[in-house]
Amino acid sequence: MSVLSEHSFLATVVLVLTVATDLLTMARILLRPHRDPAARIAWLVVVGTAHVFGVVAYLLVGEVRVGRSRSIGRQREAAAPDRAADPGPAEAAAFAAAVPEAYRHLFHLGHAISGFAPVSGNAARLLPDSNAMVEALVADIDAAQEHVHLLFYIWLTDTNGLKVADALKRAARRGVTCRAMADDLGSRALIRSTHWRAMAEAGVHVAAGLPIGNPLLRPFMGRIDVRNHRKIMVIDNRITYCGSQNCADPEFRVKPKFAPWVDAVMRFEGPIARQNQVLFAVDWMTSVDEDLSALLRQDVMPTGDGLPAQVIGTGPTQPYSAMPELFESLLFAARRDVVISTPYYVPTESLQNALCTTARRGVATTIIFPARNDSWIVAAASRSYYADLLEAGVRVYEYHGGLLHTKSLTLDGCVTLIGSANMDRRSFDLNFENNILFHDTMLTEAMRQRQAMYMERSTEVTARDVAGWPVRRRLWNNAVAMMGPVL
């Protein structure tokens, strides 16, 4: 065989293998469950045009694979106390008395998503700012008598991060059981520092969430970008916190040019704490060979005639599309007004339509974004949706006082959702998130005042502003948004 013929034969073999690999990957894309058509089309285009690189990209980040440990954790989660349990007659009556019928279905949906029924008898307050949240948390840790459980996506070795670490060490030394978990990617600097070892030496039980291990082998065990984005704090099974704040200074020195990070956190007391406790316990038992089920069976006393609330935990092991369905249901439940703050907005088509529809049916609909986003990709994608939002009547604001990191939604002055979930595809498909939904006029008003403060420090974006953007900017925004299902 001549050299030319040999090269021709090898080229033919490579071509046949490439085409076969492309076709097999495309078949897998078409057969994957729970993938919206836009995502299928986007990945088919990537594989069909990039061939080997497209196939490798799809195998690395095209499917949500959480690994065997998370599957085991999901089984434990299903068996945890309070999961999928119907409320007792007294609790059901208290809920019916406290929540108008027009909003009860929202809590029924929350129950269907993560198995927690709404519980009454909770007290809560919105903390003034990030530093006040840390001071309150440290005070609760210093007063803890039995246990302290903390989980953060990002835990930095800055002033606030070390304040919390020192409080844990003090508590552990006086005999309080302390468990601390941080995401292995988001908190890698702390986990690999002397401070993490010092916590362990002081008696704090520490664990890295979703450990990366060998980056080259990690894709075979599950996607490296499936992360634990939760922020869970539980003290003595009766106090918990919920909001957007990581364990860090507002100056957020790893990204100082976007500072300050502007967050909102609420401190809760009452039965709602045990629901966050369940989420923590499942995440802990997934990574650590320790059974916390006895702790989850302890009774939690209500604080009195307090507000009804419900933890909604979501993630890749929860029902598909749980988080966007919750957002959409909240929007469709609004009768007078809805105000949203989110730093990252890369919606599904149905969520974008829900926002526009809400405004078109006469509900005063407002959404607040940061003017400067730490993700240039998300910033471009978010702005590609402005024109349609504005045309539908949604008021769009861009906050200038730092990176607005608060994830909040208030509707009709009486219902609030606060937590860790953004309105983007990472929160919908890849991240483990925790949120609290509650009905209370006074606490919702406190959140609305915080949102109003955000708007006072913002510039309202108009349809005229968007129409005046250069063509190159609009092309760029729309091109990035088009890749949203892939990204």
Backbone torsions as a table, in degrees:
resi	resn	phi	psi	omega
1	MET	NA	130.7	-179.3
2	SER	-70.7	162.7	178.7
3	VAL	-60.5	-40.8	179.8
4	LEU	-62.4	-42.3	-179.9
5	SER	-67.1	-39.1	179.0
6	GLU	-62.5	-43.4	178.3
7	HIS	-64.3	-40.1	179.1
8	SER	-63.1	-41.1	179.3
9	PHE	-64.2	-45.4	-179.9
10	LEU	-63.3	-39.8	179.3
11	ALA	-63.3	-38.9	178.7
12	THR	-65.3	-42.3	178.4
13	VAL	-61.4	-46.2	179.6
14	VAL	-61.2	-42.7	179.9
15	LEU	-62.6	-44.4	-179.3
16	VAL	-63.8	-44.4	179.1
17	LEU	-63.6	-39.7	179.8
18	THR	-64.1	-46.9	-179.8
19	VAL	-63.1	-42.6	-179.4
20	ALA	-63.8	-42.7	178.7
21	THR	-64.2	-42.6	177.5
22	ASP	-59.5	-46.4	-177.0
23	LEU	-65.5	-41.5	178.7
24	LEU	-64.2	-41.5	178.6
25	THR	-66.2	-41.3	178.0
26	MET	-63.0	-38.6	177.3
27	ALA	-63.0	-40.5	178.1
28	ARG	-63.3	-40.7	178.1
29	ILE	-61.2	-43.0	-177.6
30	LEU	-70.7	-26.7	-176.5
31	LEU	-93.0	-11.0	-179.7
32	ARG	-64.8	132.4	178.7
33	PRO	-74.7	159.8	172.0
34	HIS	59.4	37.4	175.3
35	ARG	-117.4	127.5	-177.8
36	ASP	-73.7	154.7	-175.1
37	PRO	-55.6	-38.2	-179.1
38	ALA	-61.5	-40.2	179.2
39	ALA	-67.8	-39.8	178.0
40	ARG	-61.4	-47.0	-178.7
41	ILE	-61.9	-43.1	-178.7
42	ALA	-61.0	-44.3	-179.2
43	TRP	-71.6	-35.2	175.8
44	LEU	-60.9	-39.8	177.8
45	VAL	-65.7	-43.8	-179.9
46	VAL	-61.0	-47.5	-178.5
47	VAL	-68.3	-41.1	-177.1
48	GLY	-69.0	-24.9	-178.2
49	THR	-102.2	-33.4	-177.4
50	ALA	-98.1	-9.5	175.9
51	HIS	53.0	-114.6	-174.1
52	VAL	-57.7	-45.3	-179.9
53	PHE	-65.1	-37.5	177.8
54	GLY	-66.0	-40.8	178.3
55	VAL	-63.3	-46.6	179.5
56	VAL	-61.7	-43.0	179.0
57	ALA	-60.8	-42.2	180.0
58	TYR	-65.1	-43.3	-179.8
59	LEU	-64.7	-30.6	-179.6
60	LEU	-79.7	-46.7	-171.6
61	VAL	-131.5	8.3	-176.2
62	GLY	-85.2	-18.0	-179.1
63	GLU	-125.7	146.7	178.4
64	VAL	-88.7	101.1	177.3
65	ARG	-118.0	125.4	-174.0
66	VAL	-103.4	-8.3	178.2
67	GLY	89.8	164.1	-174.7
68	ARG	-65.2	-37.1	-176.8
69	SER	-63.8	-38.4	178.9
70	ARG	-70.2	-32.1	176.8
71	SER	-65.2	-41.3	175.9
72	ILE	-63.1	-42.3	178.0
73	GLY	-60.9	-36.1	178.9
74	ARG	-63.8	-38.2	177.4
75	GLN	-64.7	-42.1	177.7
76	ARG	-65.4	-36.9	179.9
77	GLU	-61.5	-43.0	-178.6
78	ALA	-64.3	-28.6	-177.4
79	ALA	-91.6	-2.7	-175.7
80	ALA	-68.7	147.6	176.0
81	PRO	-57.5	150.2	179.6
82	ASP	78.3	-11.7	-178.3
83	ARG	-76.0	127.8	175.1
84	ALA	58.5	17.5	178.8
85	ALA	-88.4	134.5	176.6
86	ASP	-72.6	143.9	178.5
87	PRO	-66.8	150.9	177.1
88	GLY	-69.5	169.6	-177.5
89	PRO	-57.5	-40.6	-178.4
90	ALA	-66.4	-43.8	-179.2
91	GLU	-67.1	-40.8	179.0
92	ALA	-63.0	-39.3	179.1
93	ALA	-67.8	-40.5	178.8
94	ALA	-64.0	-40.1	178.8
95	PHE	-64.3	-45.5	-179.0
96	ALA	-63.6	-34.1	-180.0
97	ALA	-74.3	-30.0	-174.1
98	ALA	-90.9	-28.6	-173.0
99	VAL	-113.7	121.8	177.0
100	PRO	-58.6	151.5	-176.4
101	GLU	-58.3	-31.1	-177.0
102	ALA	-63.0	-19.4	-176.3
103	TYR	-116.5	-2.6	-176.0
104	ARG	-64.3	-33.5	-177.0
105	HIS	-63.6	-24.0	177.7
106	LEU	-64.0	-40.2	179.4
107	PHE	-74.9	-30.0	174.0
108	HIS	-64.1	-40.1	177.0
109	LEU	-64.8	-43.5	177.1
110	GLY	-58.1	-39.4	177.1
111	HIS	-62.7	-41.1	-180.0
112	ALA	-67.5	-32.6	-177.1
113	ILE	-71.1	-53.4	-173.6
114	SER	-125.7	7.4	169.8
115	GLY	85.5	2.8	-179.7
116	PHE	-98.2	124.9	173.0
117	ALA	-79.6	150.4	176.2
118	PRO	-63.3	143.0	179.7
119	VAL	-124.6	138.3	179.7
120	SER	-94.9	179.4	177.1
121	GLY	80.8	31.1	179.5
122	ASN	-109.1	145.3	171.2
123	ALA	-111.4	146.3	-177.8
124	ALA	-154.8	156.0	174.2
125	ARG	-148.5	148.5	177.1
126	LEU	-87.1	124.3	-176.9
127	LEU	-78.8	148.5	-171.4
128	PRO	-63.0	-42.3	-177.6
129	ASP	-163.2	-175.0	-174.6
130	SER	-64.4	-44.1	-179.5
131	ASN	-66.0	-38.4	177.7
132	ALA	-63.7	-35.4	177.4
133	MET	-62.2	-44.5	-179.7
134	VAL	-65.6	-41.3	178.4
135	GLU	-61.2	-42.6	178.8
136	ALA	-65.2	-41.8	179.6
137	LEU	-63.9	-44.3	179.2
138	VAL	-61.6	-41.1	178.3
139	ALA	-63.0	-40.2	178.2
140	ASP	-67.4	-38.5	177.3
141	ILE	-64.9	-41.8	179.6
142	ASP	-65.6	-26.2	179.8
143	ALA	-94.7	-3.0	-176.6
144	ALA	-61.7	143.7	-179.6
145	GLN	-113.5	-28.2	-174.8
146	GLU	-117.5	-57.5	-176.1
147	HIS	-154.3	157.0	174.0
148	VAL	-133.1	127.6	178.9
149	HIS	-123.5	122.4	179.8
150	LEU	-127.9	139.9	174.4
151	LEU	-141.6	127.1	178.2
152	PHE	-133.9	145.9	171.1
153	TYR	-72.3	-49.2	177.6
154	ILE	-118.3	124.7	176.8
155	TRP	-132.3	110.6	-174.4
156	LEU	-98.5	160.5	177.7
157	THR	-93.8	49.0	177.9
158	ASP	-105.8	-165.6	-174.8
159	THR	-59.6	-53.6	-178.8
160	ASN	-67.3	-39.9	179.2
161	GLY	-60.3	-41.5	-179.4
162	LEU	-78.0	-27.5	173.6
163	LYS	-59.0	-44.9	-180.0
164	VAL	-68.1	-41.6	178.3
165	ALA	-61.0	-43.2	179.6
166	ASP	-65.3	-38.5	178.0
167	ALA	-63.4	-39.8	176.9
168	LEU	-62.6	-42.6	179.4
169	LYS	-63.0	-41.6	178.0
170	ARG	-62.0	-44.4	-179.2
171	ALA	-64.0	-42.8	-179.6
172	ALA	-63.2	-38.8	-178.2
173	ARG	-67.3	-25.9	178.7
174	ARG	-95.1	10.3	171.2
175	GLY	100.8	4.3	176.4
176	VAL	-79.6	133.4	177.6
177	THR	-74.7	117.7	-177.7
178	CYS	-118.4	128.3	175.9
179	ARG	-123.8	128.9	-178.2
180	ALA	-128.7	128.5	178.3
181	MET	-127.6	139.5	176.8
182	ALA	-137.5	144.5	179.2
183	ASP	-63.1	134.8	-172.7
184	ASP	-68.1	-21.0	176.9
185	LEU	-93.7	-51.5	-177.2
186	GLY	-65.2	-29.8	-176.9
187	SER	-116.4	28.3	-174.1
188	ARG	-59.1	-34.6	-178.3
189	ALA	-64.8	-43.6	178.7
190	LEU	-67.0	-46.4	-175.3
191	ILE	-61.4	-29.9	-179.0
192	ARG	-98.4	15.7	-176.9
193	SER	-105.0	170.2	176.3
194	THR	-68.1	-25.2	-179.2
195	HIS	-65.3	-38.7	178.3
196	TRP	-64.2	-43.8	178.4
197	ARG	-65.8	-37.5	179.4
198	ALA	-65.0	-37.1	176.1
199	MET	-61.5	-46.1	179.6
200	ALA	-63.0	-41.3	-179.9
201	GLU	-65.7	-28.3	178.7
202	ALA	-80.0	-6.2	178.2
203	GLY	106.7	4.0	175.8
204	VAL	-77.5	130.5	174.8
205	HIS	-80.5	119.3	-175.5
206	VAL	-117.0	150.3	178.8
207	ALA	-152.8	142.3	175.3
208	ALA	-92.9	126.4	179.7
209	GLY	-82.8	136.0	179.8
210	LEU	49.1	61.5	-177.3
211	PRO	-58.0	138.8	-177.4
212	ILE	-76.7	-43.4	-176.8
213	GLY	67.1	-142.3	178.3
214	ASN	-76.7	114.8	-176.9
215	PRO	-58.0	-28.7	-179.3
216	LEU	-73.9	-30.5	-180.0
217	LEU	-93.3	-16.7	-174.5
218	ARG	-56.8	-39.7	-179.4
219	PRO	-59.1	-25.5	180.0
220	PHE	-78.6	-16.2	-178.6
221	MET	-102.6	-10.4	-176.9
222	GLY	144.8	160.7	-177.0
223	ARG	-65.0	135.5	-178.8
224	ILE	-71.1	-23.6	-178.3
225	ASP	-95.1	10.2	166.5
226	VAL	-80.5	111.6	-170.8
227	ARG	-124.2	157.3	173.4
228	ASN	-91.0	100.0	-174.6
229	HIS	-93.5	7.3	-175.4
230	ARG	-71.7	154.7	171.3
231	LYS	-128.3	98.9	-174.5
232	ILE	-120.0	129.5	175.9
233	MET	-133.8	120.2	179.8
234	VAL	-132.7	128.1	179.1
235	ILE	-122.9	122.4	175.2
236	ASP	54.4	27.7	175.2
237	ASN	62.3	16.4	-178.2
238	ARG	-135.0	-14.4	178.9
239	ILE	-121.9	135.1	175.1
240	THR	-146.1	160.5	178.2
241	TYR	-122.7	151.9	176.7
242	CYS	-148.9	133.8	178.5
243	GLY	167.8	-161.1	-171.6
244	SER	-96.5	-9.1	-167.2
245	GLN	-81.0	131.7	168.9
246	ASN	-83.3	175.9	-179.3
247	CYS	-88.2	86.9	-172.9
248	ALA	-164.8	164.4	173.0
249	ASP	-70.6	151.1	175.2
250	PRO	-62.7	-22.8	177.2
251	GLU	-68.7	-19.0	173.0
252	PHE	42.0	69.6	-166.9
253	ARG	-65.8	-11.1	174.7
254	VAL	-75.3	-19.1	175.0
255	LYS	-139.5	64.5	-170.1
256	PRO	-65.8	-26.5	-174.9
257	LYS	-71.6	-12.5	178.3
258	PHE	-100.7	-4.3	-173.2
259	ALA	-68.8	160.3	-2.2
260	PRO	-80.2	153.4	169.8
261	TRP	-74.9	127.2	-176.6
262	VAL	-107.7	111.9	-174.1
263	ASP	-122.0	166.1	173.6
264	ALA	-135.1	131.9	-179.4
265	VAL	-136.7	140.5	175.0
266	MET	-113.5	143.0	176.8
267	ARG	-104.4	124.8	-177.7
268	PHE	-114.2	145.9	168.9
269	GLU	-128.0	139.0	178.1
270	GLY	129.3	-166.8	-175.3
271	PRO	-60.7	-22.6	-179.8
272	ILE	-61.0	-23.8	-178.8
273	ALA	-61.4	-36.3	-177.2
274	ARG	-69.0	-28.5	178.1
275	GLN	-67.6	-42.2	172.7
276	ASN	-64.2	-32.5	177.8
277	GLN	-61.1	-39.6	178.8
278	VAL	-62.9	-45.1	178.6
279	LEU	-59.7	-44.9	179.0
280	PHE	-61.5	-46.2	-176.1
281	ALA	-61.1	-40.8	179.3
282	VAL	-64.4	-45.3	178.4
283	ASP	-62.8	-39.5	-179.8
284	TRP	-66.3	-47.9	-177.1
285	MET	-68.4	-20.8	175.0
286	THR	-69.5	-32.5	-175.8
287	SER	-103.1	-23.1	-174.2
288	VAL	-125.0	138.5	178.9
289	ASP	-81.8	73.1	179.9
290	GLU	-145.5	129.6	-177.8
291	ASP	-93.3	117.7	179.9
292	LEU	-105.4	15.1	-173.7
293	SER	-64.6	-32.1	179.1
294	ALA	-62.8	-38.8	178.9
295	LEU	-63.2	-33.8	-177.2
296	LEU	-76.6	-11.3	179.2
297	ARG	-93.0	-2.4	178.8
298	GLN	-68.3	141.4	177.2
299	ASP	-70.8	144.8	176.3
300	VAL	-120.3	122.4	-176.9
301	MET	-82.5	137.0	174.5
302	PRO	-69.0	159.3	-179.5
303	THR	-87.8	0.5	-176.5
304	GLY	127.4	-149.0	179.5
305	ASP	-81.6	66.2	-176.6
306	GLY	-95.2	-177.2	-173.3
307	LEU	-74.3	148.6	173.5
308	PRO	-80.7	135.6	-177.8
309	ALA	-146.4	164.8	-174.9
310	GLN	-153.3	129.3	173.7
311	VAL	-81.1	135.0	175.0
312	ILE	-123.5	105.8	178.6
313	GLY	-100.6	132.8	-179.0
314	THR	-131.2	165.9	179.3
315	GLY	165.8	-178.9	-177.1
316	PRO	-61.5	-19.8	178.8
317	THR	-93.9	1.2	178.2
318	GLN	-92.6	173.2	177.2
319	PRO	-54.2	139.5	-178.0
320	TYR	-59.2	139.8	177.0
321	SER	63.4	24.5	-176.9
322	ALA	-60.6	-47.2	-173.9
323	MET	-68.5	-47.4	176.8
324	PRO	-62.4	-34.3	178.2
325	GLU	-64.6	-37.5	177.8
326	LEU	-65.7	-47.8	177.7
327	PHE	-57.3	-45.7	-178.0
328	GLU	-64.4	-39.4	179.3
329	SER	-65.3	-38.9	176.2
330	LEU	-61.9	-43.1	179.6
331	LEU	-63.0	-44.1	-177.5
332	PHE	-72.6	-18.5	177.8
333	ALA	-80.7	-19.3	-176.7
334	ALA	-65.0	137.3	178.8
335	ARG	-114.9	-29.6	-177.0
336	ARG	-116.0	-53.2	-175.9
337	ASP	-158.2	156.9	175.7
338	VAL	-146.0	134.9	178.6
339	VAL	-126.5	133.0	-176.2
340	ILE	-127.5	140.2	166.4
341	SER	-126.5	132.7	178.3
342	THR	-156.0	137.6	178.8
343	PRO	-80.6	-25.2	-173.2
344	TYR	-127.4	117.5	-176.5
345	TYR	-127.3	98.5	171.8
346	VAL	-133.5	82.2	-167.7
347	PRO	-80.8	164.0	164.5
348	THR	-73.3	163.8	179.5
349	GLU	-61.0	-38.3	-177.7
350	SER	-69.6	-34.0	178.6
351	LEU	-69.9	-43.2	176.0
352	GLN	-58.8	-44.1	178.6
353	ASN	-63.8	-36.5	180.0
354	ALA	-64.4	-41.2	177.5
355	LEU	-62.6	-46.5	-179.8
356	CYS	-64.6	-42.5	-180.0
357	THR	-63.7	-39.4	179.3
358	THR	-59.2	-44.6	178.6
359	ALA	-67.8	-40.5	-176.9
360	ARG	-65.7	-27.5	-179.4
361	ARG	-89.2	14.3	170.4
362	GLY	97.4	4.0	177.2
363	VAL	-82.6	129.0	177.0
364	ALA	-67.8	109.0	-171.2
365	THR	-116.1	124.6	-176.8
366	THR	-131.7	139.7	176.1
367	ILE	-135.4	137.0	-175.2
368	ILE	-119.2	125.6	177.7
369	PHE	-116.8	162.6	169.7
370	PRO	-74.0	142.4	176.7
371	ALA	-69.4	-36.6	175.8
372	ARG	-115.9	121.6	-177.6
373	ASN	-106.4	141.9	179.4
374	ASP	-73.4	-11.2	175.2
375	SER	-113.5	109.0	-179.0
376	TRP	-66.8	-26.8	178.5
377	ILE	-68.2	-48.2	-180.0
378	VAL	-65.7	-38.9	179.6
379	ALA	-58.5	-45.9	179.7
380	ALA	-65.5	-45.2	-179.3
381	ALA	-62.7	-42.6	-179.1
382	SER	-59.1	-45.0	-175.1
383	ARG	-70.9	-18.0	177.5
384	SER	-67.2	-19.2	-178.5
385	TYR	-93.6	-7.0	-174.7
386	TYR	-59.6	-45.9	-173.8
387	ALA	-57.7	-46.6	-179.1
388	ASP	-67.8	-39.2	178.0
389	LEU	-60.9	-47.5	-177.6
390	LEU	-66.4	-39.8	178.7
391	GLU	-60.9	-34.8	-179.3
392	ALA	-77.9	-14.0	-179.5
393	GLY	107.1	5.7	176.1
394	VAL	-73.2	134.1	175.0
395	ARG	-88.7	127.8	-175.6
396	VAL	-114.9	128.3	178.4
397	TYR	-121.3	148.5	173.2
398	GLU	-121.7	121.2	-173.8
399	TYR	-82.2	136.0	-175.2
400	HIS	-111.7	1.8	-176.0
401	GLY	-91.3	24.0	-175.9
402	GLY	127.6	-165.0	178.1
403	LEU	-89.4	105.8	178.4
404	LEU	-67.9	107.4	-173.8
405	HIS	-106.0	-4.0	-177.5
406	THR	-66.7	131.1	174.7
407	LYS	-109.4	103.8	-175.9
408	SER	-143.9	151.4	173.5
409	LEU	-144.1	124.8	175.8
410	THR	-122.2	143.6	178.4
411	LEU	-139.4	137.5	174.2
412	ASP	55.4	21.5	176.2
413	GLY	70.3	14.9	-176.2
414	CYS	-143.2	-15.0	-178.6
415	VAL	-122.7	136.7	-180.0
416	THR	-135.2	141.4	167.6
417	LEU	-118.6	125.8	177.9
418	ILE	-136.0	146.7	179.5
419	GLY	166.4	-147.2	-173.1
420	SER	-104.2	-10.0	-171.0
421	ALA	-82.7	128.8	172.5
422	ASN	-88.6	169.8	175.1
423	MET	-94.6	58.2	179.8
424	ASP	-139.7	169.9	-172.6
425	ARG	-71.3	-22.5	174.8
426	ARG	-65.3	-47.5	178.7
427	SER	-66.4	-31.1	-178.3
428	PHE	-75.4	-39.5	-168.9
429	ASP	-114.4	-29.3	-167.1
430	LEU	-115.9	-32.8	-173.0
431	ASN	-92.7	146.2	166.6
432	PHE	-85.4	124.5	-173.3
433	GLU	-125.8	158.6	170.9
434	ASN	-136.5	136.3	-178.4
435	ASN	-139.0	160.8	172.9
436	ILE	-126.1	130.2	175.3
437	LEU	-107.0	131.6	179.4
438	PHE	-145.7	161.1	175.1
439	HIS	-118.3	115.9	177.4
440	ASP	-169.4	125.8	-175.6
441	THR	-68.6	-44.8	-175.6
442	MET	-67.9	-44.7	-178.6
443	LEU	-70.8	-35.3	175.1
444	THR	-64.5	-38.5	177.7
445	GLU	-63.2	-37.5	176.3
446	ALA	-62.5	-39.9	178.2
447	MET	-69.6	-36.8	178.7
448	ARG	-65.5	-37.6	177.1
449	GLN	-64.2	-38.1	176.2
450	ARG	-64.5	-42.9	177.7
451	GLN	-63.8	-37.5	177.4
452	ALA	-64.1	-36.9	176.2
453	MET	-63.2	-39.6	176.1
454	TYR	-59.9	-43.4	-178.2
455	MET	-66.4	-34.9	177.9
456	GLU	-63.1	-27.5	-179.3
457	ARG	-100.2	19.7	-176.6
458	SER	-120.3	167.0	170.3
459	THR	-109.4	128.9	177.6
460	GLU	-77.8	130.4	179.1
461	VAL	-89.8	131.4	-179.3
462	THR	-110.3	165.0	176.8
463	ALA	-61.2	-33.8	178.4
464	ARG	-65.6	-38.8	177.0
465	ASP	-59.6	-47.6	-177.2
466	VAL	-65.7	-40.4	179.0
467	ALA	-63.5	-25.1	-179.4
468	GLY	-86.1	-3.8	177.8
469	TRP	-64.2	143.3	177.1
470	PRO	-60.3	153.2	-179.4
471	VAL	-58.4	-40.3	-178.3
472	ARG	-61.8	-34.5	178.9
473	ARG	-69.3	-42.9	179.1
474	ARG	-66.7	-38.5	175.7
475	LEU	-60.2	-45.2	-178.5
476	TRP	-63.9	-48.1	-179.0
477	ASN	-58.5	-45.7	-177.6
478	ASN	-70.0	-34.8	178.3
479	ALA	-65.8	-41.9	178.6
480	VAL	-66.3	-44.0	-179.8
481	ALA	-61.7	-34.0	179.8
482	MET	-60.8	-28.5	179.7
483	MET	-89.8	6.0	-179.4
484	GLY	-52.8	-46.8	179.6
485	PRO	-61.4	-25.9	178.1
486	VAL	-83.5	-43.2	-177.2
487	LEU	-70.8	NA	NA
